[in-house]
Amino acid sequence: MMLSRRRSPVVASLQLPLVTTLLFLWVLSWGHATADADIANMTALQKHVSFFDRNKDGIITPTETFEGFVAIGCDVAYSRDSASSVHAALGPITSPVDAPLPHINIHIGLIHRAMHGSDSGALDAKGGFVPQKFEEIFIKHAKARPDALTSSEVEEMILANRDPLDPRSWSAPVNEWGLTYKLASDRDGFLQKDSVRGIYDGSVFVKLEEKRSLRSEI
């Protein structure tokens, strides 16, 4: 069955709060200390964000996040605004108390502090991968095909996981899944199971960067 590539409400709602370019440039002007990055012992969530740690020092700067968004195929304006918004929100949460001010960099070792509600449950409280919950995504929502999700099925999953007592957490899954669907769904409109799995450990970002690099060489 061929699915229409209409603009999905998930994709259409993929909007992050805009911040000023001045703030963004101010953020980029700050240096940072380094932290050890033990990739072999990372949780799935740490691997997810470590893609944006471009120099693999355990700390993600706004510059690196900007470069990461561009690397997976986002345009410059979206990448700039996303980097500013993400670091304004997650920097203070993930920074240790002895980190130099401003607390704007993201520390991978403390990324579990930034976990939000209304998610699929495929990550535990420490950011570890939960295979049973991951499989439930497809058992419950993959109706057109057992190994992939359509746009409407992604929307259904997001709505089913919303915590009615935590409305502030509703927008994060829309942004995260909307971006992944927009960049990683195939030409028939399916987000493949391996791509969904790659969201949790960041491997989908590596594939998107490789795909973009191949296109630029043609």
C-alpha positions in Angstrom: 0.0 0.0 0.0 1.4 3.4 -1.0 0.9 6.1 1.6 0.4 9.7 0.8 3.3 12.0 1.7 0.9 14.7 2.9 2.2 17.1 5.5 1.5 15.3 8.8 0.1 17.1 11.8 3.1 15.7 13.7 5.5 17.4 11.2 3.4 20.5 10.9 3.5 21.0 14.6 7.3 20.7 14.7 8.0 24.2 16.0 10.4 25.1 18.8 10.3 28.5 20.6 12.5 31.0 18.7 15.3 32.8 20.5 17.3 35.8 19.4 20.4 35.4 17.4 22.2 37.6 19.9 21.5 35.1 22.7 22.7 32.2 20.4 25.9 34.0 19.6 26.5 34.8 23.3 26.0 31.2 24.2 28.5 30.0 21.5 31.2 32.4 22.8 31.7 30.4 26.1 34.3 27.7 26.5 33.9 24.6 28.6 35.8 22.0 30.6 35.9 18.4 29.4 34.4 15.3 30.9 35.2 11.7 30.4 33.1 10.0 27.7 32.9 6.2 28.4 31.0 5.2 25.3 31.2 1.5 26.0 29.2 1.9 29.3 26.7 4.5 28.1 23.0 4.1 28.6 20.8 4.3 25.5 19.9 7.8 26.3 23.5 8.8 26.7 24.3 7.3 23.3 21.2 9.1 21.9 22.6 12.5 22.8 26.3 11.6 22.3 25.8 12.0 18.5 25.8 15.7 19.1 29.0 15.5 21.2 31.0 16.1 18.1 34.5 15.9 19.7 33.4 13.1 22.1 34.6 14.9 25.3 31.4 14.1 27.3 30.1 17.7 27.1 27.8 19.0 24.3 28.1 22.7 23.5 25.5 24.7 21.6 27.9 24.8 18.6 28.1 21.0 18.6 24.3 20.7 18.8 23.9 23.2 15.9 26.5 21.2 13.8 24.6 17.9 14.7 21.3 19.2 13.5 22.8 20.4 10.3 24.6 17.1 9.9 21.3 15.1 9.9 19.6 17.4 7.4 18.0 20.3 9.2 18.3 23.7 7.8 20.5 26.4 9.4 17.6 28.4 10.9 16.0 25.4 12.5 19.4 24.1 13.7 20.2 27.5 15.3 16.9 27.9 17.0 16.8 24.3 18.2 20.3 24.4 19.6 19.5 27.6 21.5 16.2 26.2 22.9 17.6 22.8 23.8 20.6 24.2 25.7 18.6 26.8 27.5 16.3 24.0 28.7 18.8 21.2 29.3 22.0 22.9 30.2 21.0 24.0 33.7 19.4 20.6 34.4 22.4 18.5 33.3 25.2 20.7 34.7 26.9 19.6 37.9 27.0 22.2 40.6 30.8 22.8 40.1 30.5 23.4 36.4 31.5 26.9 35.3 28.8 29.4 34.6 26.7 29.8 32.5 25.2 26.3 32.9 24.4 26.1 29.2 26.4 23.1 28.0 24.8 19.6 28.2 26.7 17.0 30.4 26.1 13.6 28.9 26.7 11.8 32.2 23.7 13.6 33.8 21.4 13.6 30.8 18.9 11.3 32.6 18.0 14.4 34.7 16.4 15.8 31.5 14.0 12.9 30.9 10.4 14.0 30.4 7.0 12.5 30.8 4.5 11.5 28.1 7.1 9.2 26.4 6.9 5.6 25.2 8.5 4.1 28.3 11.2 2.4 26.2 13.8 4.1 28.4 13.9 3.6 32.2 14.5 6.3 34.8 18.2 6.2 34.2 18.0 6.2 30.4 18.5 2.5 29.9 16.7 0.7 27.0 13.6 -1.4 27.9 13.1 -3.9 25.1 9.6 -4.9 26.2 8.3 -1.4 26.1 9.9 -0.8 22.7 8.1 -3.9 21.3 4.9 -2.6 22.7 5.1 0.4 20.4 4.6 -1.8 17.4 2.2 -4.3 19.0 -0.1 -1.4 19.9 0.3 1.0 17.1 1.8 -0.6 14.0 -1.4 -1.6 12.1 -0.5 -1.0 8.4 2.7 -3.0 8.8 4.1 -4.9 11.8 7.6 -3.5 11.4 7.0 0.2 10.7 4.9 3.2 11.7 2.9 5.5 9.5 2.5 9.2 10.3 -1.0 8.7 11.7 0.3 5.8 13.8 3.1 8.0 15.2 0.5 10.5 16.1 -1.7 7.8 17.7 1.3 6.7 19.8 2.1 10.2 21.0 -1.5 10.8 22.1 -1.8 7.5 23.8 1.3 8.2 25.9 0.3 11.7 27.0 0.2 12.1 30.7 -2.9 14.1 31.5 -1.4 15.4 34.7 1.8 16.7 33.0 0.7 18.9 30.0 4.1 20.5 29.9 5.6 17.3 28.7 3.3 17.0 25.7 5.3 19.0 23.2 8.6 17.2 23.6 7.5 13.9 22.0 5.8 15.8 19.2 9.1 17.6 18.4 11.3 14.5 18.8 9.1 12.1 16.8 8.1 14.7 14.3 11.7 15.5 13.4 12.6 11.8 13.2 9.6 11.0 11.0 10.3 13.9 8.7 14.0 12.9 8.2 13.9 9.1 8.5 10.7 7.9 7.0 10.9 6.1 3.7 9.4 7.2 0.4 6.2 5.3 1.1 5.7 7.2 4.4 6.9 4.4 6.8 9.2 4.9 9.7 10.9 1.6 9.8 11.4 -0.3 13.1 15.2 -0.2 12.9 15.0 3.6 12.5 12.7 3.8 15.5 15.2 1.6 17.5 17.9 4.0 16.3 16.2 6.9 17.9 16.9 5.5 21.3 20.6 4.8 20.9 21.4 7.6 18.4 22.3 5.3 15.5 19.6 6.7 13.3 21.4 10.1 13.5 24.6 8.5 12.2 22.7 7.0 9.3 21.1 10.3 8.5 24.5 12.0 8.5 26.0 9.4 6.2 23.0 9.7 3.9 23.4 13.5 3.7 27.1 13.1 3.1 26.5 10.8 0.2 24.0 13.2 -1.3 26.5 16.1 -1.1 29.0 14.0 -3.0 26.7 13.4 -6.0 
